[in-house]
Amino acid sequence: MKLNGNSRRSAAALLLCGLFATAVTGCQSTVGGQTLPSGYYLRDDVQFFPAGPKFKLTNELRAHQQYQLDQQAIRDGLEAEGAPAAAAPGPPPPKP
């Protein structure tokens, strides 16, 4: 089958459109803030991010507890050397 000039241009245009459509739809894209999958999403590697702790200030709480333990160790060290213990604040003594 022999193609004339008009048919060749049509075939070339169709081939070019096909290549363009393949190139456009084969990549992951972002449209309106949404990340849309590529044409290869079934073969992509799975990325898993485990859920973090429910309490968001875990590191801050741990640092505060460590600070309290350090302060208690300092107070215990002073008490062991014979220095007066740091009095914990409490209710005032009763009046006679």
Backbone as JSON, one array per atom type, in Angstrom:
{
  "sequence": "MKLNGNSRRSAAALLLCGLFATAVTGCQSTVGGQTLPSGYYLRDDVQFFPAGPKFKLTNELRAHQQYQLDQQAIRDGLEAEGAPAAAAPGPPPPKP",
  "N": [[0.84, -1.17, 0.0], [0.62, 2.1, -0.93], [1.29, 5.35, 0.25], [-0.03, 8.57, -0.28], [1.04, 12.06, -0.37], [-0.7, 13.57, 1.28], [-1.81, 11.64, 2.97], [0.48, 10.76, 4.25], [1.21, 12.98, 5.77], [-0.97, 13.05, 7.47], [-0.67, 10.61, 8.81], [1.8, 11.07, 10.04], [1.12, 13.23, 11.67], [-0.77, 12.02, 13.3], [0.86, 10.11, 14.56], [2.62, 11.8, 15.9], [0.83, 13.11, 17.62], [0.06, 10.91, 19.13], [2.5, 10.23, 20.41], [2.88, 12.56, 21.87], [0.62, 12.49, 23.58], [1.22, 10.18, 25.03], [3.56, 10.99, 26.3], [2.61, 13.08, 27.89], [0.7, 11.9, 29.59], [2.16, 10.02, 30.95], [3.56, 10.85, 33.18], [3.87, 11.87, 36.59], [1.77, 14.36, 37.86], [0.86, 17.64, 39.03], [-2.13, 19.12, 39.74], [-4.07, 21.78, 40.47], [-3.34, 21.65, 43.19], [-3.59, 18.98, 43.76], [-1.92, 15.86, 43.74], [-1.51, 13.92, 41.09], [-1.53, 10.54, 39.92], [1.06, 8.81, 38.07], [1.29, 7.13, 34.88], [2.45, 4.81, 35.57], [1.8, 3.95, 38.1], [1.1, 1.52, 39.26], [3.41, 0.09, 39.31], [5.13, 1.5, 40.88], [7.29, 2.09, 43.73], [6.31, 1.51, 47.09], [5.69, 3.95, 49.45], [5.9, 4.27, 52.86], [4.9, 5.92, 55.68], [5.1, 5.77, 59.0], [2.63, 6.42, 61.52], [2.97, 9.16, 63.72], [3.56, 9.87, 67.25], [0.62, 10.11, 69.32], [0.52, 12.09, 71.22], [1.8, 15.12, 70.75], [3.9, 16.51, 71.91], [6.0, 14.89, 72.78], [8.84, 14.77, 72.85], [9.43, 17.16, 74.2], [8.2, 16.68, 76.67], [9.73, 14.49, 77.55], [12.25, 15.73, 77.79], [11.67, 17.56, 79.83], [11.07, 15.83, 81.95], [13.57, 14.59, 82.24], [15.07, 16.78, 83.03], [13.86, 17.29, 85.52], [14.63, 14.94, 86.87], [17.4, 15.3, 86.87], [17.61, 17.61, 88.46], [16.6, 16.58, 90.87], [18.58, 14.72, 91.43], [20.72, 16.43, 91.9], [19.78, 17.75, 94.21], [19.63, 15.55, 95.95], [22.31, 14.87, 96.06], [23.36, 17.11, 97.4], [22.07, 16.87, 99.85], [23.21, 14.51, 100.77], [25.79, 15.31, 101.33], [25.55, 16.72, 103.61], [24.51, 19.24, 103.57], [21.79, 21.51, 104.06], [18.58, 20.33, 103.12], [16.76, 21.21, 100.25], [13.81, 22.82, 100.73], [10.62, 21.74, 99.89], [8.01, 23.63, 98.48], [5.13, 24.18, 100.36], [2.11, 24.04, 102.4], [1.7, 26.77, 104.72], [3.05, 26.72, 108.07], [0.95, 25.79, 110.87], [-0.64, 28.27, 112.95], [-0.05, 28.96, 116.4]],
  "CA": [[0.0, 0.0, 0.0], [1.42, 3.3, -1.09], [0.61, 6.52, 0.8], [0.25, 9.82, -0.96], [1.55, 13.12, 0.5], [-1.71, 13.95, 2.27], [-1.92, 10.55, 3.94], [1.71, 10.74, 5.05], [1.1, 14.05, 6.77], [-1.98, 12.62, 8.45], [-0.07, 9.55, 9.61], [2.83, 11.69, 10.87], [0.44, 14.03, 12.69], [-1.36, 11.07, 14.25], [1.96, 9.56, 15.33], [3.09, 12.87, 16.77], [-0.19, 13.27, 18.68], [0.15, 9.74, 20.0], [3.7, 10.38, 21.24], [2.62, 13.66, 22.81], [-0.33, 12.01, 24.59], [1.94, 9.24, 25.88], [4.49, 11.75, 27.14], [1.86, 13.91, 28.86], [-0.01, 11.09, 30.58], [3.05, 9.06, 31.6], [4.3, 11.46, 34.26], [3.07, 12.35, 37.71], [1.57, 15.8, 37.71], [0.13, 18.33, 40.08], [-3.16, 19.97, 39.16], [-4.93, 22.37, 41.49], [-2.95, 21.22, 44.53], [-3.69, 17.53, 43.87], [-0.88, 15.12, 43.06], [-2.15, 12.86, 40.32], [-0.56, 9.47, 39.67], [1.6, 8.63, 36.73], [0.78, 5.94, 34.22], [3.17, 3.66, 36.11], [1.57, 3.92, 39.55], [1.01, 0.15, 39.76], [4.77, -0.44, 39.45], [5.91, 2.37, 41.75], [7.58, 1.58, 45.06], [5.37, 2.0, 48.09], [6.31, 4.72, 50.53], [5.08, 4.17, 54.07], [5.35, 6.77, 56.78], [4.3, 5.38, 60.17], [2.01, 7.51, 62.27], [3.75, 9.63, 64.86], [2.87, 9.71, 68.53], [-0.62, 10.89, 69.44], [0.87, 13.28, 72.0], [2.76, 15.78, 69.87], [5.01, 17.11, 72.64], [6.7, 13.79, 73.44], [10.25, 15.13, 73.11], [9.45, 18.19, 75.22], [7.88, 16.02, 77.94], [10.9, 13.69, 77.93], [13.29, 16.66, 78.23], [11.26, 18.11, 81.12], [11.24, 14.77, 82.96], [15.0, 14.43, 82.45], [15.48, 17.95, 83.81], [13.42, 17.06, 86.9], [15.49, 13.91, 87.45], [18.71, 15.91, 87.11], [17.48, 18.49, 89.62], [16.45, 15.73, 92.05], [19.9, 14.14, 91.71], [21.52, 17.5, 92.5], [19.31, 17.94, 95.59], [20.03, 14.37, 96.73], [23.75, 14.98, 96.27], [23.59, 18.12, 98.42], [21.6, 16.32, 101.13], [24.15, 13.49, 101.2], [27.0, 15.96, 101.82], [25.28, 17.37, 104.88], [23.9, 20.56, 103.39], [20.35, 21.42, 104.3], [17.79, 19.95, 101.95], [15.89, 22.27, 99.71], [12.45, 22.58, 101.18], [9.59, 21.83, 98.85], [6.96, 24.54, 98.92], [3.94, 23.51, 100.89], [1.26, 24.92, 103.17], [2.41, 27.39, 105.84], [2.84, 26.01, 109.35], [-0.23, 26.3, 111.61], [-0.35, 29.26, 113.99], [-0.44, 28.47, 117.72]],
  "C": [[0.89, 1.24, 0.0], [0.62, 4.5, -0.6], [0.96, 7.75, -0.01], [0.69, 10.87, 0.05], [0.59, 13.51, 1.6], [-1.83, 12.89, 3.36], [-0.68, 10.47, 4.82], [1.67, 11.81, 6.14], [0.11, 13.66, 7.85], [-1.4, 11.56, 9.38], [0.99, 10.13, 10.55], [2.2, 12.52, 11.99], [-0.18, 13.12, 13.74], [-0.28, 10.46, 15.14], [2.49, 10.59, 16.33], [2.12, 13.11, 17.92], [-0.15, 12.11, 19.66], [1.36, 9.81, 20.93], [3.5, 11.48, 22.28], [1.68, 13.2, 23.93], [0.35, 11.03, 25.55], [2.88, 9.99, 26.83], [3.76, 12.53, 28.22], [1.23, 13.04, 29.94], [0.89, 10.13, 31.33], [3.78, 9.61, 32.79], [3.34, 11.88, 35.38], [2.96, 13.86, 37.58], [0.79, 16.36, 38.89], [-0.85, 19.29, 39.41], [-4.03, 20.48, 40.29], [-4.61, 21.91, 42.9], [-3.05, 19.72, 44.74], [-2.51, 16.89, 43.14], [-1.54, 13.93, 42.39], [-1.12, 11.81, 39.95], [-0.09, 9.43, 38.23], [0.94, 7.4, 36.12], [1.41, 4.67, 34.76], [2.92, 3.47, 37.6], [1.47, 2.5, 40.1], [2.4, -0.46, 39.97], [5.64, 0.41, 40.36], [6.18, 1.69, 43.09], [6.63, 2.25, 46.06], [6.15, 2.76, 49.15], [5.37, 4.69, 51.71], [5.7, 5.04, 55.14], [4.5, 6.42, 57.99], [3.77, 6.6, 60.89], [2.9, 7.88, 63.45], [2.98, 9.44, 66.15], [1.62, 10.58, 68.58], [-0.36, 12.18, 70.22], [2.02, 13.96, 71.29], [3.98, 16.34, 70.6], [5.83, 16.05, 73.39], [8.13, 14.17, 73.79], [10.34, 16.2, 74.21], [9.17, 17.6, 76.59], [9.08, 15.22, 78.44], [12.02, 14.6, 78.45], [12.95, 17.25, 79.6], [11.43, 17.08, 82.23], [12.73, 14.54, 83.26], [15.55, 15.58, 83.29], [15.09, 17.76, 85.28], [14.29, 16.01, 87.59], [16.88, 14.47, 87.76], [18.66, 16.82, 88.35], [17.33, 17.69, 90.92], [17.8, 15.12, 92.43], [20.81, 15.19, 92.35], [21.1, 17.71, 93.95], [19.73, 16.77, 96.47], [21.52, 14.41, 97.02], [24.07, 15.99, 97.34], [23.16, 17.61, 99.78], [22.6, 15.29, 101.66], [25.42, 14.11, 101.76], [26.76, 16.69, 103.14], [24.68, 18.76, 104.75], [22.41, 20.44, 103.65], [19.61, 21.13, 103.01], [16.95, 21.13, 101.5], [14.46, 21.9, 100.07], [11.49, 22.7, 100.01], [8.51, 22.77, 99.33], [5.72, 23.76, 99.34], [3.09, 24.51, 101.66], [2.05, 25.54, 104.32], [2.13, 26.62, 107.14], [1.64, 26.61, 110.09], [0.19, 27.28, 112.71], [-0.85, 28.72, 115.33], [-1.56, 29.26, 118.36]]
}
